[in-house]
Amino acid sequence: MIDRPIMDLAIKVAESSNSRKKVGALLLLKSKVIVQAVNQDKKSHPLQARLADVVGLSEKIYLHAEISALVKCRSEVDTIVVARLGGHSGHEIRNAKPCPICSLALKQSGIEHIYYTTDEGFLYEYH
């Protein structure tokens, strides 16, 4: 289980996003943050485009926080923490379960521990 400071950092990273969908991702190795990233509406990456094609969502080429974090990462990681904010205030915790594109990327990268926000807090999945 990840600790509260890591969860809070993921939420803070999501808050820093300039994207319409405020999503932040942290990559960790043994509970230490290695990389942080946010959704980017005005950027893409060949990995994002390729995986979007593979899962049949070729229109979803804007850079997702999870893919952005994986692209930035230069070391081994074992965990991802993803947070999404939204609602009328823009600060309510929302469902950040990785989409099919990001799920494929995480599977291919070998990340086993996935934490993400839901409307009721963080949820954990082991892959």
Rosetta silent file (secondary structure, phi, psi, omega in degrees, C-alpha in Angstrom):
SEQUENCE: MIDRPIMDLAIKVAESSNSRKKVGALLLLKSKVIVQAVNQDKKSHPLQARLADVVGLSEKIYLHAEISALVKCRSEVDTIVVARLGGHSGHEIRNAKPCPICSLALKQSGIEHIYYTTDEGFLYEYH
SCORE:     score description
SCORE:     0.000 S_00000001
   1 L     0.000  138.001  176.910    0.000    0.000    0.000 S_00000001
   2 L   -81.211  155.594 -178.199    1.245    3.474   -0.801 S_00000001
   3 L   -91.326  166.780 -175.185    1.346    6.031    1.935 S_00000001
   4 H   -58.155  -42.053  178.678   -0.681    9.233    2.218 S_00000001
   5 H   -58.486  -35.167  177.987    2.144   11.628    1.193 S_00000001
   6 H   -67.871  -44.028  177.093    2.479    9.789   -2.147 S_00000001
   7 H   -59.027  -45.891  179.712   -1.287   10.012   -2.717 S_00000001
   8 H   -62.286  -38.725  178.154   -1.230   13.705   -1.862 S_00000001
   9 H   -64.717  -42.063  178.608    1.672   14.287   -4.256 S_00000001
  10 H   -59.381  -40.939  178.115   -0.222   12.551   -7.090 S_00000001
  11 H   -66.133  -41.949  178.607   -3.179   14.868   -6.471 S_00000001
  12 H   -63.289  -39.641  177.192   -0.867   17.896   -6.383 S_00000001
  13 H   -63.824  -44.012  177.509    0.709   16.843   -9.689 S_00000001
  14 H   -58.977  -41.158  178.498   -2.761   16.492  -11.240 S_00000001
  15 H   -59.653  -29.730 -176.473   -3.603   20.018  -10.012 S_00000001
  16 L   -79.112   -7.868 -177.831   -0.574   21.346  -11.889 S_00000001
  17 L   -69.847  139.048  174.284   -1.857   20.083  -15.249 S_00000001
  18 L   -91.281    0.759 -177.649   -2.925   22.675  -17.829 S_00000001
  19 L   -72.875  157.762  174.245   -5.022   20.028  -19.566 S_00000001
  20 L   -62.667  -40.203  173.959   -8.804   20.049  -19.693 S_00000001
  21 L   -99.039  107.985 -175.850   -8.614   16.658  -17.949 S_00000001
  22 E   -81.401   96.709  179.922   -6.354   17.217  -14.965 S_00000001
  23 E  -124.129  135.677  175.916   -4.486   13.934  -14.589 S_00000001
  24 E  -125.420  146.506  179.688   -1.171   13.391  -12.864 S_00000001
  25 E  -132.467  141.167  174.659    0.969   10.255  -12.742 S_00000001
  26 E  -121.000  134.371  170.514    3.856    9.200  -10.519 S_00000001
  27 E  -104.831  134.088 -176.246    6.220    6.325  -11.282 S_00000001
  28 E  -126.481  154.180  168.738    7.828    4.743   -8.242 S_00000001
  29 E  -129.682  117.530 -178.860   10.492    2.214   -7.406 S_00000001
  30 L    50.310   48.657  176.627   10.213    0.697   -3.942 S_00000001
  31 L    69.550   10.863  176.729    7.949    3.564   -2.786 S_00000001
  32 E  -106.990  129.686 -179.484   10.358    6.273   -4.018 S_00000001
  33 E   -69.924  126.474 -179.718    9.091    8.714   -6.648 S_00000001
  34 E  -104.755  -41.896 -175.764   11.207    8.481   -9.808 S_00000001
  35 E  -143.748  146.109  169.802    9.105   10.455  -12.345 S_00000001
  36 E  -131.195  148.674 -177.318    6.018   12.642  -12.356 S_00000001
  37 E  -155.616  163.736  179.434    3.971   13.736  -15.380 S_00000001
  38 E  -131.044  164.031  171.105    0.619   15.249  -16.411 S_00000001
  39 L   -61.490  147.034  178.561   -1.793   15.017  -19.337 S_00000001
  40 E  -136.010  105.505 -176.949   -0.821   17.309  -22.206 S_00000001
  41 L   -65.155  -27.278 -172.829   -3.587   18.304  -24.650 S_00000001
  42 L  -104.449   10.852  179.309   -1.230   19.949  -27.124 S_00000001
  43 L  -130.030  158.556  171.679    1.434   17.240  -27.328 S_00000001
  44 L  -141.199 -176.140  179.005    1.678   13.665  -28.501 S_00000001
  45 L  -154.740  147.362  179.373    4.397   11.051  -28.769 S_00000001
  46 H   -54.435  -35.523  178.035    4.973    8.188  -31.234 S_00000001
  47 H   -63.781  -43.890  178.596    4.380    5.667  -28.416 S_00000001
  48 H   -59.186  -48.244 -177.852    1.010    7.268  -27.620 S_00000001
  49 H   -64.303  -42.805 -178.498   -0.016    7.206  -31.302 S_00000001
  50 H   -64.178  -46.996 -179.199    1.156    3.612  -31.850 S_00000001
  51 H   -68.014  -34.576  176.942   -0.640    2.234  -28.788 S_00000001
  52 H   -61.660  -41.755  176.763   -3.785    4.230  -29.609 S_00000001
  53 H   -63.104  -43.923 -177.055   -3.826    2.526  -33.027 S_00000001
  54 H   -59.042  -40.864 -177.366   -3.269   -0.912  -31.483 S_00000001
  55 L   -92.205    3.956  176.615   -6.307   -0.617  -29.190 S_00000001
  56 L    82.024   23.652  179.385   -8.508    1.026  -31.851 S_00000001
  57 L  -123.707   51.120 -172.197   -8.513    4.547  -30.405 S_00000001
  58 L   -60.789  -18.799  177.991   -6.358    6.296  -33.000 S_00000001
  59 L   -77.106  -14.590 -177.112   -8.039    9.643  -32.293 S_00000001
  60 L   -91.423   62.705 -175.087   -6.683    9.649  -28.704 S_00000001
  61 L   -97.363   -5.484  176.093   -3.191   10.838  -29.559 S_00000001
  62 L   -64.235  150.705 -170.805   -2.844   13.638  -26.993 S_00000001
  63 E   -75.945  112.083  177.743   -0.218   12.671  -24.436 S_00000001
  64 L   -76.060  151.692 -177.400   -1.721   10.908  -21.438 S_00000001
  65 H   -57.669  -40.741 -178.577   -0.013   11.338  -18.065 S_00000001
  66 H   -63.806  -45.097 -179.951    0.846    7.641  -17.820 S_00000001
  67 H   -67.007  -42.476  178.671    2.500    7.558  -21.256 S_00000001
  68 H   -57.761  -43.754  179.220    4.281   10.853  -20.579 S_00000001
  69 H   -63.434  -43.459  179.837    5.701    9.411  -17.344 S_00000001
  70 H   -63.321  -39.520  179.305    6.860    6.240  -19.096 S_00000001
  71 H   -64.888  -39.236 -178.868    8.544    8.260  -21.854 S_00000001
  72 H   -73.962  -23.695 -172.526   10.358   10.421  -19.273 S_00000001
  73 L   -72.855  132.514  179.371   11.453    7.453  -17.159 S_00000001
  74 L  -120.909   15.093  179.926   15.033    6.301  -17.542 S_00000001
  75 L  -142.622  173.964  178.660   15.140    3.713  -14.765 S_00000001
  76 L   -68.653  141.433  174.709   13.347    0.661  -13.479 S_00000001
  77 L  -139.086  158.488 -179.989    9.992    1.252  -11.767 S_00000001
  78 L  -127.234   -8.285 -173.215    7.443   -1.061  -10.168 S_00000001
  79 E  -142.640  144.704  169.734    4.457    1.161   -9.336 S_00000001
  80 E  -125.614  142.109  175.377    2.321    3.876  -10.904 S_00000001
  81 E  -124.277  123.906 -176.192   -0.005    6.225   -9.033 S_00000001
  82 E  -123.152  131.660  179.057   -2.544    8.132  -11.134 S_00000001
  83 E  -127.935  143.277  176.793   -4.832   10.924   -9.910 S_00000001
  84 E  -131.422  138.052  177.123   -7.539   12.863  -11.740 S_00000001
  85 E  -118.579  150.077  178.461   -9.335   16.003  -10.625 S_00000001
  86 E  -172.334 -147.391 -177.777  -12.518   17.512  -12.022 S_00000001
  87 L    82.386 -177.284 -176.978  -16.057   18.463  -11.120 S_00000001
  88 L   -62.930  -36.730 -179.870  -17.494   21.949  -10.889 S_00000001
  89 L   -83.366  -18.366 -175.535  -14.667   23.217   -8.704 S_00000001
  90 L    80.432    3.615 -176.785  -12.013   21.377  -10.702 S_00000001
  91 L  -123.036   11.259  178.810  -10.636   19.971   -7.451 S_00000001
  92 E   -86.489  138.689  179.060  -12.851   16.948   -6.840 S_00000001
  93 E   -69.801  131.876 -178.223  -11.172   13.539   -7.055 S_00000001
  94 E  -124.829  170.314  179.508  -12.393   11.621  -10.115 S_00000001
  95 L   -66.931  124.001  179.990  -11.875    8.164  -11.633 S_00000001
  96 L  -120.772   25.243  178.409   -8.372    7.867  -13.081 S_00000001
  97 L   -56.728  129.028 -178.507   -8.365    4.175  -13.994 S_00000001
  98 L   -55.075  135.992  179.335   -5.890    3.882  -16.867 S_00000001
  99 L   -69.932  172.811  179.239   -7.598    3.770  -20.274 S_00000001
 100 H   -57.187  -34.230  178.842   -6.983    0.846  -22.676 S_00000001
 101 H   -64.684  -51.235 -177.710   -4.052    2.725  -24.256 S_00000001
 102 H   -69.092  -35.792  177.279   -2.341    3.359  -20.943 S_00000001
 103 H   -60.250  -42.328  177.763   -3.188   -0.109  -19.609 S_00000001
 104 H   -63.904  -43.834  179.121   -1.376   -1.646  -22.584 S_00000001
 105 H   -61.445  -42.494 -179.833    1.620    0.643  -22.060 S_00000001
 106 H   -66.154  -41.027  178.068    1.796   -0.257  -18.363 S_00000001
 107 H   -62.473  -45.962 -179.594    1.538   -3.970  -19.139 S_00000001
 108 H   -64.456  -29.819 -178.820    4.295   -3.724  -21.765 S_00000001
 109 H   -82.221  -11.534  178.547    6.524   -1.810  -19.343 S_00000001
 110 L    84.954   11.451  178.383    6.180   -4.471  -16.658 S_00000001
 111 L   -70.736  124.975 -174.904    4.651   -2.220  -13.997 S_00000001
 112 L   -97.891  -28.825 -174.115    2.892   -4.501  -11.530 S_00000001
 113 E  -110.815  120.557 -177.429    1.348   -2.122   -9.001 S_00000001
 114 E  -124.873  120.953  174.854   -1.273    0.371  -10.175 S_00000001
 115 E  -115.741  138.711  177.322   -2.999    2.841   -7.866 S_00000001
 116 E  -150.976  154.751  179.697   -5.562    5.316   -9.168 S_00000001
 117 E   -75.149  149.935  169.558   -8.182    7.653   -7.841 S_00000001
 118 E  -128.429  178.918  177.891  -11.873    6.853   -7.880 S_00000001
 119 L   -63.877  -13.390 -176.468  -14.776    8.985   -6.723 S_00000001
 120 L  -118.413   14.048  179.964  -14.228    7.424   -3.283 S_00000001
 121 E   125.674 -157.115 -178.209  -10.428    7.506   -2.931 S_00000001
 122 E   -92.862  144.788  176.749   -7.554    5.387   -4.264 S_00000001
 123 E  -121.634  150.823 -178.217   -7.947    1.876   -5.662 S_00000001
 124 E  -117.959  138.690  171.816   -5.181   -0.703   -6.131 S_00000001
 125 E  -132.675  141.130  175.442   -4.685   -3.257   -8.928 S_00000001
 126 E  -108.253  130.325  178.952   -1.910   -5.818   -9.288 S_00000001
 127 L  -119.322    0.000    0.000   -0.849   -6.824  -12.816 S_00000001
